[in-house]
Amino acid sequence: MSPAEASAAGGEEPAARGPVRPGGLLDVLGVASVVLDAKGRIVLWSPQAEELFGYPAAEALGQYAARLMVDESHIELVGKLFSEVMRTGQSWAGGFPIRHKDGTTHVVEFRNMRLMDDNGDVFALGLAADQSTVRRLEQDVALSERIVKQSPIGLAVLDTNLRFVSVNPAMERMNGVPAGAHVGRTVREVLPSLDADELEPAYLRVLRTGEPVIDEPVVGRTPADPDEEHIWAVSVYRLEDALGNVLGVATSVVDITEPYRAGVEAENARRRLAVIADASARIGTTLDLERTARELADVAVPELADVASVNLLDTVVEGRRSTLGPAEPAVLRALAVRAGPGTDAARAAETPGTVARWAPDRLITGCVRTGEAVVVPRVREADLARIARSPEGAVLLARAGVHSYLAVPLIARGEVLGALDLRRTRRPAPFDDDDLLLARELAARAAVQIDNARWYQNARTTALTLQRSLLPTHPRVTTGLEVASRYQPAGATVEVGGDWFDVIPLEGGRTALVVGDVMGSGINAAATMGRLRTATTTLASLGLDPAVLLEHLDKTTSGLDHSIATCVYAVHDPRLRQVRIANAGHLPPARVRPGRPPELLDLPTGVPLGVGGVPFATTTVDFEPGDELVLYTDGLVETRSHSLDERLAALLALLDAPARPLEETCDRLLRELHHPDNHDDVALLIARAQKLP
């Protein structure tokens, strides 16, 4: 171990050392030594004198120095200065022009002093150096000293035992320790709050290898500001003299606390913007409430938390406002839960779709009651009971290692909808102000999408409930007919449509079959459909001819706020084995007969109901036992990418198959024909003629 290492490890004074290599400053100066006797003759002449003045020793020794090196005009002055030094013993120093052997003149910096040997003889010692070299070194020293003293950067020199040799005023201010209290002490002794175990190995490495350490970040506190943690950029350089002797290390320290914090804040702001931009693209892609909640949870993990759950007040999901009193529990419906890899904390969350009662003292209850975020940066054991819904849940959270918790309210249009619940298990950092800001922004944006989805869902459910309540519940078998039907609401539209079908028993064993489609969508279309269905049932009981019945429906439709509808009305007579059909602007029914290819019935198309003034026609077609009649609305066959003729041909191709149960045929037609990009509802009615007993 080197003396420096021994000192750094044990803090003891190093043992006495033997001779060391000389420094190189005198070599840089090239100091020449000249000794004169009492008469001014040269008696000693150093090699440096040979180089400075150009005369070898053989030529200089024994010569009068003034005559050899001084211009004649200065000889008298030199004689006076020499006599004064020899008489008084006082040294003389200054610059003087000296003649070089090559004839040039150089200004040389002299320091002359009197010497005396043991015999009492007097000599003069002259130390000389080139004045330009001396001035350059003086300027360098002055510049270095001025820079060191006035620099805002903390500067210090440490010896090979890593003890302070000197520090500048800036370092004094940074450390809050006077310069004198630094000298002779190690970093560990001066600044015990810093992690010296991290600094000293770096210093030793620089001493050993000469490779500098540049802008190494160091975090800690000093007596200058003991209550605030600072960040410094520390650089360390090895100091060597001109001959390569290691003198120690120089260190520069810059306080980068503010720029670092500004950089961190800028990076956090950039990250927030990136997450928000990502959330804007990923949240609210549909008007499906559960999917929107899952999209929010998917953004929150892993950007913010290891576990995220989205919970809505159950009353809000049902379309009612909710206000909680201080002692009231919160009834929350879990819509989505997302957990990152390697955590079991999701087991303590409610399963999506469940409705649970949260006690008044639970943190999430307080969040939805007050509309304020709840942050527990460092979760203690007592906090788990208020985070989890039950004691069992608290145990699961403890096992999963939940150490930080954050809940932010979902608020849209001034109403608290629920809360985004966030937990950290594997990510070591606790939730901080930046995380809270990001969570609030995510929740605010997502809440609007969730609110849109829940209102859409409520409106759609209302319209769908109304429409389903208006559709018939017919028997599977009537006189001479077996019947199957399907109604499929639109899967991706804003509102349901006005498609309907009906099976109406008539006198004489006859049966009326109806399929219709009200133009438009939503509750208005569903209500119009209900009124037309009621009118159709009433008119059918009168035994009217199909064309006459459509004429009456046309008048009824004209009085319904300019509504337009298409309709096919057919009456089956099992005794005559016929079907009499009238069409009001609807797609033609298909007839399937055993042993023959399926066909679209060639009927007069007619005009839609509500247009008025155009008569309808009744067509009679044969309908033998085993024959099938397929009535449908346009939502079954229409697409954006295919012509109607192509789609009708596809319908007939699916019907051209061995006879199968009608229920199976209905399912097959919906599965094969109803295209995903067709945002329209579908009504389908299939009737098969049976033999009368």
PAGU-304331 format. One record per residue (C-alpha): x, y, z; residue in three letters. Coordinates in steps of 0.1 Angstrom, whole numbers, padded with zeros to 4 digits, always signed. Each point is the difference from the previous one (the first is absolute). Example, Ala and Ser with C-alpha at 12.3 -4.5 7.8 and 13.67 -1.06 7.14 Angstrom:
BEGIN
+0123-0045+0078ALA;+0014+0034-0007SER;
This chain:
BEGIN
+0000+0000+0000MET;+0013+0034-0009SER;+0004+0028+0027PRO;-0029+0018-0016ALA;-0021-0032+0003GLU;+0011-0006+0035ALA;-0009+0035+0010SER;-0034-0001-0017ALA;-0008-0034+0017ALA;+0012+0007+0035GLY;+0003+0037+0003GLY;+0035-0002+0015GLU;+0030+0022-0007GLU;+0023-0015-0027PRO;+0034-0014+0010ALA;+0031+0021-0007ALA;+0011-0004-0036ARG;+0035+0000-0015GLY;+0013+0023-0027PRO;-0024+0008-0028VAL;+0005+0012-0035ARG;+0006+0037-0003PRO;-0026+0023-0014GLY;+0004+0016-0033GLY;-0006+0037+0007LEU;+0037+0009+0002LEU;+0006-0018-0032ASP;-0028+0020-0016VAL;+0016+0032+0012LEU;+0035-0012-0010GLY;+0016+0018+0031VAL;+0037+0006-0006ALA;+0025+0002+0029SER;+0031+0022-0002VAL;+0025+0007+0028VAL;+0024+0030+0000LEU;+0030+0006+0022ASP;+0004+0034+0017ALA;+0015+0015-0031LYS;-0029-0011-0022GLY;+0017-0029-0018ARG;-0020-0031-0008ILE;+0011-0029+0022VAL;-0031-0023-0004LEU;-0021-0004-0032TRP;-0030-0024-0001SER;-0012-0018-0032PRO;-0031+0021+0001GLN;+0022+0031-0002ALA;+0016-0015-0031GLU;-0034-0003-0016GLU;-0013+0034+0012LEU;+0031+0021-0010PHE;+0015-0022-0027GLY;+0035-0003+0015TYR;+0014-0033+0009PRO;+0016-0003+0034ALA;+0035-0001-0015ALA;-0005+0034-0015GLU;-0018+0015+0030ALA;+0020-0011+0030LEU;+0026+0026+0011GLY;-0016+0028-0021GLN;-0014+0031+0014TYR;-0037-0005-0002ALA;-0008+0036-0008ALA;+0024+0001-0030ARG;-0012-0033-0013LEU;-0038+0005+0002MET;-0007+0037+0004VAL;+0000+0027-0026ASP;+0026+0027+0006GLU;-0026+0026+0006SER;-0013-0019+0031HIS;+0034-0010+0015ILE;+0001+0029+0024GLU;-0035-0007+0013LEU;+0008-0037+0004VAL;+0031+0008+0019GLY;-0020+0022+0025LYS;-0026-0027+0005LEU;+0026-0027+0005PHE;+0019+0022+0025SER;-0032+0007+0019GLU;-0008-0037+0004VAL;+0035-0009+0011MET;+0002+0029+0024ARG;-0033-0002+0017THR;-0010-0036-0005GLY;-0034+0010-0011GLN;-0014-0019-0030SER;-0009+0017-0033TRP;-0027-0012-0024ALA;-0011+0013-0033GLY;+0001-0003-0037GLY;+0031+0009-0019PHE;+0010-0001-0037PRO;+0027-0026-0006ILE;+0020-0006-0031ARG;-0001-0035-0014HIS;+0030-0016-0016LYS;-0018+0002-0033ASP;-0002+0037+0002GLY;-0036+0003+0009THR;-0013+0017+0031THR;-0024-0016+0025HIS;-0016+0014+0031VAL;+0008-0024+0028VAL;-0016-0001+0034GLU;+0027+0001+0027PHE;+0002-0007+0037ARG;+0034+0008+0014ASN;+0012-0007+0036MET;+0033+0000+0019ARG;+0016-0033+0012LEU;+0027-0006+0025MET;+0021-0032+0004ASP;+0016-0014+0031ASP;+0032+0020-0006ASN;-0019+0033+0000GLY;+0003+0005-0037ASP;-0029+0017-0017VAL;-0017-0010-0032PHE;-0030+0011-0020ALA;-0027-0025-0011LEU;-0021+0009-0029GLY;-0032-0020-0009LEU;-0013+0009-0034ALA;-0029-0009-0023ALA;-0013+0012-0033ASP;-0024+0029+0009GLN;-0026-0010-0026SER;-0002-0035+0014THR;-0004+0014+0035VAL;-0026+0026-0011ARG;-0020-0027-0018ARG;+0000-0022+0031LEU;-0010+0029+0022GLU;-0029+0008-0023GLN;-0011-0036+0000ASP;+0001-0001+0037VAL;-0019+0033+0004ALA;-0026-0011-0025LEU;-0004-0034+0017SER;-0003+0017+0034GLU;-0026+0025-0013ARG;-0020-0027-0017ILE;+0000-0023+0030VAL;-0010+0028+0024LYS;-0027+0015-0021GLN;-0014-0031-0017SER;-0036-0009+0008PRO;+0011-0036-0003ILE;+0012-0018+0031GLY;+0037-0009-0004LEU;+0022-0020+0024ALA;+0034-0017+0000VAL;+0005-0032+0019LEU;+0034-0017+0006ASP;+0008-0036-0007THR;-0015-0009+0034ASN;-0033+0016-0012LEU;+0003+0028+0026ARG;-0009+0035-0009PHE;+0029+0023-0009VAL;-0021+0030-0010SER;-0035+0010-0010VAL;-0013+0031-0017ASN;-0027+0024+0015PRO;-0027-0017-0022ALA;+0008-0034+0016MET;-0002+0017+0035GLU;-0035+0012-0008ARG;-0012-0033-0014MET;+0012-0020+0029ASN;-0007+0026+0027GLY;+0034-0007+0015VAL;+0029+0026+0002PRO;+0030-0007-0022ALA;+0023-0005+0030GLY;-0023-0027+0013ALA;+0005-0019-0032HIS;+0038-0001-0001VAL;+0015-0033+0012GLY;-0034-0018+0002ARG;-0017-0025-0023THR;-0034+0005-0017VAL;-0015-0025+0025ARG;+0012+0021+0029GLU;-0011+0034-0014VAL;-0034-0012-0014LEU;-0012-0030+0019PRO;-0035+0003-0016SER;+0014-0009-0034LEU;+0005-0035-0012ASP;+0038-0002+0002ALA;-0001-0036-0009ASP;-0010+0010-0035GLU;+0024+0030-0003LEU;+0032-0014+0013GLU;+0003-0030-0024PRO;-0004+0024-0029ALA;+0028+0022+0014TYR;+0023-0030+0005LEU;-0008-0012-0035ARG;+0010+0034-0014VAL;+0032+0000+0020LEU;+0009-0035-0012ARG;-0010+0002-0037THR;+0001+0037-0009GLY;-0034-0004-0017GLU;-0022+0029+0011PRO;-0035-0002+0014VAL;-0022+0025-0018ILE;-0033+0013+0013ASP;-0008-0029+0023GLU;-0033+0007+0018PRO;+0001+0001+0038VAL;-0030+0004+0022VAL;+0001+0010+0036GLY;-0002+0028+0026ARG;+0027+0024+0014THR;+0001+0023+0030PRO;-0007+0029-0025ALA;-0036-0014-0004ASP;-0005-0029+0023PRO;-0038-0003-0005ASP;+0001-0002-0038GLU;+0014-0026-0022GLU;+0023+0013-0028HIS;+0014-0015-0032ILE;+0035+0008-0011TRP;+0020-0008-0031ALA;+0034-0010+0012VAL;+0031-0003-0022SER;+0034-0013+0012VAL;+0034+0004-0017TYR;+0034-0013+0009ARG;+0027+0027+0006LEU;+0035-0007-0012GLU;+0031+0022-0001ASP;+0021+0005-0031ALA;+0020-0031+0007LEU;-0032-0022+0004GLY;+0001-0001+0038ASN;-0036-0006+0014VAL;-0008+0029+0023LEU;-0036-0009+0008GLY;-0034+0008-0016VAL;-0019+0031-0009ALA;-0038-0001+0002THR;-0026+0024-0013SER;-0036+0000+0013VAL;-0030+0016-0016VAL;-0033+0002+0017ASP;-0025-0012-0026ILE;-0030-0004+0023THR;-0022+0026-0017GLU;+0009-0010-0036PRO;-0004-0037+0009TYR;-0035+0007+0015ARG;-0009+0021-0030ALA;+0011-0028-0023GLY;-0019-0026+0020VAL;-0031+0022-0001GLU;+0004+0005-0037ALA;+0003-0038-0005GLU;-0030-0006+0022ASN;-0020+0025-0020ALA;+0011-0016-0032ARG;-0010-0034+0014ARG;-0033+0013+0011ARG;-0007+0015-0034LEU;+0010-0033-0017ALA;-0023-0020+0024VAL;-0029+0024-0005ILE;+0004-0001-0038ALA;+0001-0038+0002ASP;-0031+0000+0022ALA;-0018+0023-0023SER;+0005-0025-0028ALA;-0007-0031+0020ARG;-0029+0010+0024ILE;-0035+0003-0014GLY;+0005-0019-0033THR;-0036-0013+0004THR;-0031+0010+0019LEU;+0002-0033+0020ASP;+0002+0008+0037LEU;+0020-0030+0011GLU;+0025+0003-0029ARG;+0005+0037+0007THR;+0008-0009+0037ALA;+0024-0027-0011ARG;+0018+0025-0023GLU;+0005+0023+0029LEU;+0014-0028+0021ALA;+0023-0011-0028ASP;+0015+0035-0003VAL;+0005+0003+0038ALA;+0020-0033+0001VAL;+0029+0002-0004PRO;+0003+0038-0005GLU;-0011+0008+0035LEU;-0006-0030+0021ALA;+0005-0038+0004ASP;-0038-0005+0006VAL;-0029+0022-0012ALA;-0037-0004+0004SER;-0029+0021-0013VAL;-0030+0001+0022ASN;-0033+0019-0006LEU;-0028+0008+0024LEU;-0027-0025-0007ASP;-0027+0027-0001THR;+0021+0018-0026VAL;+0001-0031-0022VAL;-0038-0002+0003GLU;-0003+0036-0012GLY;-0008+0016+0034ARG;+0019+0027+0019ARG;+0016-0010+0033SER;+0010+0021+0030THR;+0016-0017+0030LEU;-0003+0012+0036GLY;+0029-0003+0024PRO;-0013-0032+0016ALA;-0012-0016-0032GLU;+0018-0029-0017PRO;+0008+0002-0037ALA;-0016-0027-0023VAL;+0025-0004-0028LEU;+0000-0021-0031ARG;+0034-0012-0011ALA;+0003+0005-0038LEU;+0037-0008-0006ALA;+0031-0013+0018VAL;+0035-0001-0015ARG;+0031-0013+0017ALA;+0036+0000-0013GLY;+0021-0032+0000PRO;+0013-0014+0033GLY;-0026+0014+0024THR;-0028-0016+0019ASP;-0017+0032+0011ALA;-0027-0004-0026ALA;-0014-0029+0021ARG;-0011+0026+0026ALA;-0019+0020-0027ALA;-0036-0007-0008GLU;-0007-0022-0030THR;-0012+0021-0030PRO;-0038+0001+0000GLY;-0005-0005+0037THR;-0018+0025+0021VAL;+0014+0005+0035ALA;-0007+0022+0030ARG;+0030+0020+0014TRP;-0002+0012+0036ALA;-0001+0038+0006PRO;+0036+0000+0014ASP;+0016-0016-0031ARG;+0023+0023-0020LEU;-0018-0006-0033ILE;-0033+0009+0017THR;+0014+0033+0011GLY;+0013+0006-0035CYS;-0034-0004-0016VAL;-0018+0018+0028ARG;+0022+0031+0000THR;+0012+0000-0037GLY;+0035+0004+0013GLU;+0030-0022-0007ALA;+0015-0021+0028VAL;+0037-0007+0002VAL;+0019-0022+0024VAL;+0036+0002-0012PRO;+0013-0026+0025ARG;-0026-0026+0010VAL;+0002-0012+0036ARG;-0017-0030+0014GLU;-0028+0021+0015ALA;-0007+0015-0035ASP;-0007-0034-0016LEU;-0032-0004+0019ALA;-0013+0033-0015ARG;+0012-0009-0036ILE;-0015-0034-0001ALA;-0037-0007+0002ARG;+0003-0028+0024SER;+0025-0014+0026PRO;+0008-0029-0024GLU;+0007+0026-0027GLY;+0024+0018+0023ALA;+0019-0032+0006VAL;+0003-0006-0038LEU;+0013+0036-0005LEU;+0026-0005+0027ALA;+0012-0033-0016ARG;+0002+0017-0034ALA;+0022+0028+0015GLY;-0022+0030-0007VAL;+0021+0029+0012HIS;-0016+0031-0017SER;-0036+0008-0008TYR;-0019+0026-0020LEU;-0036+0005-0008ALA;-0014+0028-0023VAL;-0036+0007-0006PRO;-0016-0004-0035LEU;-0019+0033-0004ILE;-0020+0009-0031ALA;-0023+0030-0005ARG;+0002+0008+0037GLY;-0010-0035+0011GLU;+0022-0026+0018VAL;-0004-0032-0019LEU;+0024-0022+0020GLY;+0038-0003+0005ALA;+0032-0012-0015LEU;+0018-0021+0026ASP;+0038-0003-0004LEU;+0024-0021+0020ARG;+0038-0006-0002ARG;+0017-0033+0010THR;+0031-0006-0022ARG;+0007+0036-0010ARG;+0021+0013+0030PRO;-0007+0037-0002ALA;-0031+0012+0019PRO;-0027+0021-0017PHE;+0010+0037-0001ASP;-0014+0033-0011ASP;+0008-0007-0037ASP;-0017-0034+0002ASP;-0031+0017+0015LEU;+0000+0026-0027LEU;+0002-0026-0027LEU;-0027-0022+0016ALA;-0023+0030+0002ARG;+0004+0008-0036GLU;-0006-0036-0011LEU;-0030-0002+0022ALA;-0015+0033-0012ALA;+0004-0011-0037ARG;-0012-0035+0006ALA;-0030+0011+0021ALA;-0015+0019-0030VAL;+0003-0031-0021GLN;-0015-0022+0027ILE;-0028+0024+0005ASP;-0008+0000-0037ASN;+0001-0038+0000ALA;-0023-0004+0030ARG;-0026+0025-0015TRP;+0002-0017-0033TYR;-0004-0034+0017GLN;-0030+0012+0020ASN;-0017+0016-0030ALA;+0007-0031-0021ARG;-0013-0023+0027THR;-0031+0021+0003THR;-0007-0001-0037ALA;+0009-0037-0002LEU;-0023-0009+0029THR;-0028+0020-0016LEU;+0005-0017-0033GLN;+0002-0035+0014ARG;-0031+0007+0020SER;-0018+0008-0032LEU;+0012-0031-0019LEU;-0023-0030+0001PRO;+0003-0032+0019THR;-0016-0023-0025HIS;-0006-0038+0002PRO;+0025-0021-0019ARG;-0029-0018-0018VAL;-0032+0015-0013THR;-0027-0016-0021THR;+0019-0015-0030GLY;+0033+0019+0008LEU;+0032-0005+0019GLU;+0016+0034+0008VAL;+0034+0012+0012ALA;+0012+0035+0004SER;+0030+0022+0011ARG;+0005+0036+0009TYR;+0036+0012+0003GLN;+0005+0036+0011PRO;+0027+0021-0016ALA;+0033-0007+0017GLY;+0019+0032-0007ALA;-0025+0028-0007THR;-0009+0028+0023VAL;-0036-0011+0003GLU;-0021-0031-0008VAL;-0022-0001-0032GLY;-0036-0006-0007GLY;-0001-0034-0016ASP;-0028-0024+0010TRP;-0018-0032-0009PHE;-0033-0015+0010ASP;-0019-0033-0002VAL;-0038+0006+0002ILE;-0025-0029+0002PRO;-0031+0008-0021LEU;-0035-0016-0004GLU;-0003-0032-0020GLY;+0034-0013+0010GLY;+0018+0026-0020ARG;+0032+0018+0012THR;+0013+0035-0008ALA;+0037+0004-0002LEU;+0015+0035+0002VAL;+0035+0015-0002VAL;+0006+0037+0000GLY;+0027+0027+0004ASP;-0006+0035+0012VAL;+0025+0025-0014MET;+0022+0016+0026GLY;+0012-0012+0034SER;-0004+0004+0037GLY;-0030+0003+0023ILE;-0021+0019-0027ASN;+0006-0028-0025ALA;-0009-0026+0026ALA;-0032+0018+0010ALA;-0011+0004-0036THR;+0007-0037-0005MET;-0022-0008+0029GLY;-0029+0021-0013ARG;+0002-0015-0035LEU;+0001-0035+0015ARG;-0031+0008+0021THR;-0017+0014-0031ALA;+0010-0031-0021THR;-0014-0024+0027THR;-0033+0019+0001THR;-0004+0002-0038LEU;+0010-0037-0004ALA;-0029-0010+0023SER;-0024+0015-0025LEU;+0010-0025-0026GLY;+0011+0027-0025LEU;+0017-0008-0033ASP;+0038+0005+0004PRO;+0000+0029-0025ALA;-0029+0017+0018VAL;+0016-0004+0033LEU;+0032+0017-0012LEU;-0021+0029-0013GLU;-0014+0005+0035HIS;+0035-0003+0015LEU;+0012+0026-0025ASP;-0026+0025+0013LYS;+0009-0008+0036THR;+0037+0005-0007THR;-0006+0033-0017SER;-0014+0013+0032GLY;+0031-0010+0021LEU;+0022+0031-0003ASP;+0010-0007-0036HIS;+0012-0035+0008SER;+0010-0024-0028ILE;+0000-0038+0003ALA;+0003-0030-0023THR;-0021-0031+0006CYS;-0009-0034-0014VAL;-0034-0014+0010TYR;-0009-0036-0009ALA;-0030-0022+0009VAL;+0004-0038-0001HIS;-0031-0021-0007ASP;+0009-0037+0008PRO;-0032-0013-0016ARG;+0007+0017-0033LEU;+0037-0006+0003ARG;+0007+0036-0010GLN;+0015+0032+0013VAL;-0014+0034-0010ARG;+0027+0027+0003ILE;+0002+0038-0004ALA;+0032+0020+0001ASN;+0006+0036+0011ALA;+0035+0009-0012GLY;+0016-0030+0018HIS;+0025-0026-0012LEU;-0017-0030-0016PRO;-0006-0031+0021PRO;+0018-0033-0009ALA;-0019-0032-0006ARG;+0017-0034+0005VAL;-0017-0030-0015ARG;+0014-0036+0004PRO;+0017-0012-0031GLY;+0002+0035-0016ARG;+0025+0028+0003PRO;-0010+0029+0024PRO;-0015+0030-0016GLU;-0008+0036+0007LEU;-0038+0006-0005LEU;-0007+0022-0030ASP;-0023+0025+0017LEU;-0010+0036-0008PRO;+0023+0019+0022THR;-0024+0028+0008GLY;+0010+0032+0019VAL;+0009+0003+0036PRO;-0027+0007+0026LEU;-0004+0037+0006GLY;+0005+0011-0036VAL;-0037-0001-0008GLY;-0021+0001-0032GLY;+0014-0032-0016VAL;-0021-0032+0000PRO;+0014-0033+0011PHE;-0005-0034-0016ALA;-0006-0035+0014THR;+0018-0030-0016THR;-0010-0036+0007THR;+0027-0027+0000VAL;-0002-0037+0006ASP;+0012-0012+0034PHE;+0000-0038+0003GLU;+0008-0020+0032PRO;+0038+0001+0004GLY;+0004+0033-0017ASP;+0017+0028+0019GLU;-0006+0038-0001LEU;+0029+0022+0011VAL;-0008+0036+0009LEU;+0028+0024+0012TYR;+0011+0036+0003THR;+0028+0017-0019ASP;+0024-0003+0030GLY;+0005-0037-0008LEU;+0013+0005-0035VAL;+0013+0035-0006GLU;+0037+0009+0003THR;+0021+0029-0011ARG;+0023-0020-0022SER;-0024-0022-0020HIS;-0029+0006-0023SER;-0035-0010+0011LEU;-0002-0025-0028ASP;+0031-0018+0013GLU;-0013-0001+0035ARG;-0034-0013-0011LEU;+0017-0027-0020ALA;+0020-0009+0032ALA;-0033-0003+0019LEU;-0014-0025-0026LEU;+0032-0020+0000ALA;-0002-0005+0038LEU;-0037-0011-0004LEU;+0009-0025-0027ASP;+0010-0027+0024ALA;-0016-0032+0015PRO;-0030+0008+0022ALA;+0010+0008+0036ARG;-0018+0012+0031PRO;-0013+0036-0004LEU;+0018+0012+0031GLU;+0033-0013-0014GLU;-0008+0017-0033THR;-0006+0033+0018CYS;+0033-0002+0018ASP;+0019-0009-0032ARG;-0014+0029-0019LEU;+0009+0025+0027LEU;+0035-0015+0004ARG;+0008-0001-0037GLU;-0018+0031-0014LEU;+0000+0027+0027HIS;+0031+0019-0008HIS;+0020+0017+0028PRO;+0001+0034-0018ASP;-0038+0000-0004ASN;-0011+0021+0030HIS;-0037-0008-0003ASP;-0023-0023+0019ASP;-0015-0032-0015VAL;-0035-0016+0000ALA;-0003-0035-0014LEU;-0031-0022-0003LEU;-0001-0035-0016ILE;-0032-0020-0004ALA;-0003-0036-0012ARG;-0033-0014-0012ALA;-0012-0032+0016GLN;-0026-0025-0009LYS;-0034+0004+0016LEU;-0011-0029+0021PRO;
